[in-house]
Amino acid sequence: MRSLPIWLQALLSEKFFNACVVHEDAKKNEKNIFCFDCSLGICPHCLSSHSSHKLLQIRRYVYHDVIRLDDATKLIDCAFVQSYTTNSAKVVFLKQRPQTRNFRGSSCNLCSTCDRSLQDPYLFCSVSCKIDYLMKTQGGVSRHLSECNFLPLPEPGWDDGITMTPDSVLVTPVGSNRTSSGSERRAGTEGKQLASTATTEFVEKKRVA
């Protein structure tokens, strides 16, 4: 089984919104930014040291880490990951959330990884759950990483007025040399296959329950 790219491992394992150890005495020192060049979470006070790096803002929604759907799709294919709307922006959960209720056996749609209740036609409750599923069923995620794309940083005021620079960042998945049109066609085909496989597993889960 192939391992995840270093930046993706770091993004999923980083504990965001903890105090930055470098600026532990400063106000607003929560780590809410991810640096792709350094593969670690940083706080707004760290920006001067990472001004030329590729950056992504992490947000909070119902006490869990989320990223804007527009940003997430520039990193990895987020098809069938359930999104939510907050502050007029669509977001997706970055990591699997603790399960508070057991929905197994109910008639609702369930996450293909953690059995969390979902709306139709979604198959995954978070980016992490989709990645876990791809690792188990396809042995890797490289085919689902996006092409080189710009990730626009958020407008001032979205997160208590913290303004980030530069105006945009560039994320370049390693080993990507496909054309955009070819990637889109293949993503569409793989998305249908993924939906079919996950739906079959969902039906089998219900029968077992």
C-alpha positions as CSV (number, residue, x, y, z in Angstrom):
1,M,0.0,0.0,0.0
2,R,1.3,3.4,-0.9
3,S,1.9,5.9,1.8
4,L,0.3,9.4,1.8
5,P,2.3,12.4,0.6
6,I,4.1,14.0,3.5
7,W,2.1,17.2,3.3
8,L,-1.2,15.3,3.5
9,Q,0.0,13.2,6.4
10,A,1.0,16.4,8.3
11,L,-2.3,18.1,7.4
12,L,-4.4,15.3,8.8
13,S,-2.3,14.8,11.9
14,E,-1.7,18.4,12.9
15,K,-3.6,19.6,16.0
16,F,-4.9,22.9,14.8
17,F,-6.2,25.7,17.2
18,N,-3.7,24.7,19.9
19,A,-1.4,27.4,21.1
20,C,1.7,28.0,19.0
21,V,4.8,27.0,21.1
22,V,6.8,29.7,19.3
23,H,4.4,32.5,20.3
24,E,2.9,31.0,23.4
25,D,2.8,34.4,25.2
26,A,1.1,36.2,22.3
27,K,-2.6,36.9,21.8
28,K,-4.4,35.1,19.0
29,N,-1.7,32.5,18.8
30,E,-3.8,29.5,17.8
31,K,-2.4,27.5,14.9
32,N,-5.0,28.0,12.2
33,I,-2.8,28.0,9.1
34,F,-1.1,25.1,7.4
35,C,2.2,25.6,5.6
36,F,2.7,23.1,2.8
37,D,6.4,23.9,2.4
38,C,7.2,23.1,6.1
39,S,4.3,20.5,6.5
40,L,3.2,22.0,9.8
41,G,0.6,24.2,11.4
42,I,1.5,27.8,12.2
43,C,-0.2,30.8,13.9
44,P,-0.8,34.3,12.4
45,H,2.3,35.5,14.2
46,C,4.4,33.0,12.2
47,L,3.4,34.4,8.8
48,S,6.4,36.7,8.5
49,S,8.7,33.6,8.4
50,H,6.5,31.8,5.9
51,S,5.5,34.7,3.7
52,S,6.8,33.1,0.5
53,H,5.4,29.6,1.3
54,K,2.3,27.8,0.2
55,L,-0.4,28.4,2.9
56,L,-3.9,27.2,3.7
57,Q,-6.2,28.6,6.3
58,I,-8.0,26.1,8.7
59,R,-11.3,27.2,10.1
60,R,-13.6,26.0,12.9
61,Y,-17.2,24.8,12.6
62,V,-19.1,23.2,15.5
63,Y,-15.7,22.9,17.3
64,H,-14.0,20.9,14.5
65,D,-11.4,21.7,11.9
66,V,-12.8,22.5,8.4
67,I,-11.5,24.0,5.2
68,R,-13.4,25.8,2.5
69,L,-14.7,23.4,-0.2
70,D,-13.2,25.6,-2.9
71,D,-9.8,25.3,-1.3
72,A,-10.1,21.5,-0.6
73,T,-11.0,20.7,-4.2
74,K,-7.8,22.4,-5.3
75,L,-5.9,19.8,-3.2
76,I,-7.9,16.6,-3.6
77,D,-11.0,15.3,-5.3
78,C,-13.8,16.0,-2.7
79,A,-16.6,14.3,-4.7
80,F,-19.1,12.7,-2.3
81,V,-17.7,14.4,0.8
82,Q,-20.6,16.2,2.6
83,S,-20.2,19.9,2.7
84,Y,-21.8,22.5,5.1
85,T,-22.5,26.2,4.7
86,T,-21.2,28.6,7.3
87,N,-20.7,32.4,6.9
88,S,-21.9,32.1,3.3
89,A,-19.1,29.7,2.5
90,K,-19.2,25.9,1.9
91,V,-16.8,23.9,4.1
92,V,-15.9,20.3,4.5
93,F,-14.6,18.6,7.7
94,L,-11.0,17.9,7.6
95,K,-10.9,15.0,10.0
96,Q,-13.2,12.2,11.2
97,R,-15.3,13.4,14.1
98,P,-15.9,11.3,17.3
99,Q,-19.1,9.3,16.9
100,T,-21.7,10.3,19.5
101,R,-24.5,8.0,18.4
102,N,-24.7,4.6,16.8
103,F,-26.6,5.0,13.5
104,R,-25.9,1.5,12.2
105,G,-29.0,-0.2,11.1
106,S,-31.0,3.0,10.6
107,S,-32.5,3.8,7.2
108,C,-30.4,7.0,6.7
109,N,-27.3,7.3,4.5
110,L,-24.0,6.4,6.3
111,C,-20.4,7.4,5.9
112,S,-18.5,4.6,4.1
113,T,-15.7,4.9,6.7
114,C,-17.1,5.7,10.1
115,D,-20.9,5.1,9.7
116,R,-21.8,8.7,10.6
117,S,-25.2,9.8,9.4
118,L,-25.1,11.7,6.1
119,Q,-27.5,13.4,3.6
120,D,-27.9,11.8,0.2
121,P,-26.0,11.4,-2.0
122,Y,-22.9,11.9,0.1
123,L,-20.6,8.9,1.0
124,F,-18.0,10.5,3.3
125,C,-18.4,12.8,6.3
126,S,-14.9,14.3,6.0
127,V,-11.8,14.5,3.8
128,S,-10.0,12.1,6.1
129,C,-12.8,9.5,5.8
130,K,-12.5,9.6,2.0
131,I,-8.8,9.3,2.2
132,D,-9.0,6.3,4.5
133,Y,-11.5,4.7,2.1
134,L,-9.3,5.3,-0.9
135,M,-6.2,3.9,0.9
136,K,-8.1,0.7,1.8
137,T,-9.8,0.2,-1.6
138,Q,-7.4,1.6,-4.1
139,G,-4.1,1.5,-2.2
140,G,-3.4,5.2,-2.5
141,V,-4.7,8.7,-3.3
142,S,-2.4,9.9,-6.0
143,R,-5.0,9.6,-8.8
144,H,-7.3,11.8,-6.7
145,L,-4.9,14.6,-6.0
146,S,-5.7,17.8,-8.0
147,E,-3.6,19.4,-10.6
148,C,-1.5,22.5,-9.9
149,N,-3.9,25.1,-8.7
150,F,-4.0,28.4,-6.8
151,L,-5.6,28.5,-3.4
152,P,-6.9,32.0,-2.7
153,L,-6.4,33.1,0.9
154,P,-9.6,34.2,2.7
155,E,-10.9,37.7,2.6
156,P,-10.2,39.8,5.8
157,G,-13.0,39.5,8.4
158,W,-13.8,35.9,7.9
159,D,-11.9,34.8,10.9
160,D,-12.0,37.7,13.4
161,G,-10.2,40.1,11.1
162,I,-6.9,38.2,10.7
163,T,-5.5,39.2,7.3
164,M,-3.1,36.8,5.6
165,T,-0.6,37.4,2.8
166,P,0.3,36.8,0.0
167,D,-2.8,37.1,-2.1
168,S,-2.7,33.5,-3.3
169,V,-0.7,30.3,-2.9
170,L,0.3,27.5,-5.3
171,V,-0.1,23.8,-4.5
172,T,1.7,21.4,-6.8
173,P,1.0,17.7,-6.2
174,V,4.2,15.6,-6.8
175,G,4.4,13.6,-10.0
176,S,1.4,15.3,-11.7
177,N,1.8,15.7,-15.4
178,R,-1.7,15.1,-16.7
179,T,-3.8,17.6,-18.6
180,S,-6.7,19.2,-16.9
181,S,-9.2,17.8,-19.4
182,G,-7.9,14.3,-19.1
183,S,-8.0,14.5,-15.3
184,E,-11.6,15.8,-15.3
185,R,-12.7,12.9,-17.6
186,R,-11.0,10.3,-15.4
187,A,-12.2,11.9,-12.2
188,G,-15.8,11.6,-13.5
189,T,-15.4,7.9,-14.3
190,E,-13.6,7.1,-11.1
191,G,-16.3,9.1,-9.2
192,K,-19.0,6.9,-10.6
193,Q,-17.1,3.8,-9.7
194,L,-16.4,5.0,-6.2
195,A,-20.1,5.8,-5.7
196,S,-21.1,2.4,-7.0
197,T,-18.6,0.6,-4.7
198,A,-19.4,2.6,-1.6
199,T,-23.2,2.2,-2.2
200,T,-22.8,-1.6,-2.5
201,E,-20.9,-1.6,0.8
202,F,-23.6,0.6,2.4
203,V,-26.3,-1.9,1.4
204,E,-24.2,-4.8,2.8
205,K,-23.8,-2.9,6.1
206,K,-27.5,-2.5,6.5
207,R,-28.1,-6.2,5.8
208,V,-25.6,-7.2,8.5
209,A,-27.1,-4.8,10.9
